[in-house]
Amino acid sequence: MHKVYTKYTSVIMILTLGIFLLNCSGSKEVGKNKSKEIVESPSGGIKMPMVNLRISKLYAWLNLMPGKSKKSFNITGKLTILPSPVYNLQRLKLKYIKISQNGVFLYLIKPTIRQVRSDDKRSLKKILFSTIKGVEIIPFQKINENVTVEFIFDNKGKLLNYVVPDIKVEKTY
């Protein structure tokens, strides 16, 4: 009897932990432009120090599949952050991804960080990120035009960025 009770207790604890982690790990849409706001630059006119990084992979796509699910914008990628005297590599965190198109702000996304791996020997940090469910497409996004992606990092309250212009947006039907 005691073994059966312990077995069920273990299963319930594992399921509870799994549900908790699943609910806490989703990407979130932090902001969306509803008024077609024009900004001077991808960072909204705010000058931030740049992060020294290499982009291994960067994919942006629109989910235009028919059905009940909403049409969504998605982005995923892999970044390698290199050291700099401007920031502490270990404390640097990817906070937001800002998407704009032709100077018009579209989305501010808090990405899901899939993996962070630090390599102290080579002084670099690798980040794998994505939007799990994507963010709902806004009506004035031009689906056949490229976007500008701005990565916004936090280093103990100090914001830094890296801007990638002219990213092709694939479409899935």
Order of alpha helices (4+ residues) and beta strands (2+ residues): alpha-beta-beta-beta-beta-beta-beta-beta-beta-beta-beta-beta
